[in-house]
Amino acid sequence: QPRVFSGVQPTGNLHLGNYLGAVSRWVPLQDQMETIFCVVDLHAITAGFPAPGELKAATREVTAAYIAAGIDPKKSIIFNQSQVREHAELAWLFNCVARMGWLSRMTQFKEKAGKNKENASVGLFAYPNLMAADILAYRATHVPVGDDQKQHLELTRDIAQKFNNDFANQIKELGIGVPNPTPSPELPEQIYFPVTEPMIAGPATRIMSLRDGTKKMSKSDPSDLSRINLKDDADAISKKIKKAKTDPEALPSEVDGLKDRPEADNLVGIYAALSGKTKQEVLGEFGGQQFSAFKPALSDLAVEKLAPMTGEMRRLTDDPTEIDAILKIGAEKASAIAEPVLKDVRKIIGFLDVR
Ligand code: AQP
């Protein structure tokens, strides 16, 4: 049975990339599959502990963004990760499944740890194991994320496959596996964890910085001008788009003409994602025009799409009672799925159960 899992870290500065690359794409899935959306607060401490109060505020803000974007708590499970203990437990077990070599190849760790790897937290290094645990604690089959998470999802698949292989006999003996959908002589007939499908598609899988078309739009970029925050008002949005880096050429009429023009490609991609059009359709409309004409149109569109969301986020965070109630119900529903999975996993591994 298909089941979707995805999440965003409550690390502040939620931006257009998080919205277009992830949250907005979750909305239609709610009517097609079972959907679980998590605010991954355990991940948010891997790069340092936030100041007191910040984590709570950011957790509520991300939840508010989910709801304002159209995630419906009646259709989806919405919760914060630290409320469901199984994430941390499964992450530990996966620490013992994943190999050092696999994690050493993770480019996000290299980028985030920077030059000072010796001083990075062990949690930052093991981050992808926690992400695998987030997904597999629900035996989720589909994970809609931005392009930057591709490598981590491959690691999740490797962890699932290694676990299924290493414990093939126990899974079979206990009779708690499901038939392997891709049988082959090397793979077990019965598997416990699905080999998750990444869902990375559309014109906005990697929104780039407004100041540098070769760098991902990111929460941690020191320049606020590099990103459109979901909390920005109309003035801030139009100022940032006006100041966005571009080249001096007019927009091309064909998508091919965006090659080697990263800033132009990014702005056209943002317009396409916000309007639900393809890049080619956008160029059909604006090809031949200068940025001086395209940028105001992009600003108007961004404001039109984001302003109602920003207003709803403000309403929800002003009095967090509603958000906290949604997260509480979500955590209960999430636990109801994850607890039996962890019970199975403990049995598969062979821990003595005396309770
Ligand atoms: N620029 C982006 N374009 C498209 N999708 C993006 N995502 C992030 N940036 C972009 C997607 O948003 C989801 C949540 O991301 P996250 O909060 O888990 O963390 P992140 O990827 O670390 O976000 P940032 O903004 O890049 O933060 P920092 O600065 O801390 O690195 C994911 O699905 C991600 O793909």
Residues whose N, C-alpha, C, O or C-beta is under 5 A from the ligand:
A	BS01	AQP	G7 V8 Q9 G17 N18 G21 A22 P144 V145 G146 D147 D148 Q149 A204 T205 R206 I207 M208 K216 M217 S218 K219 S220 D221
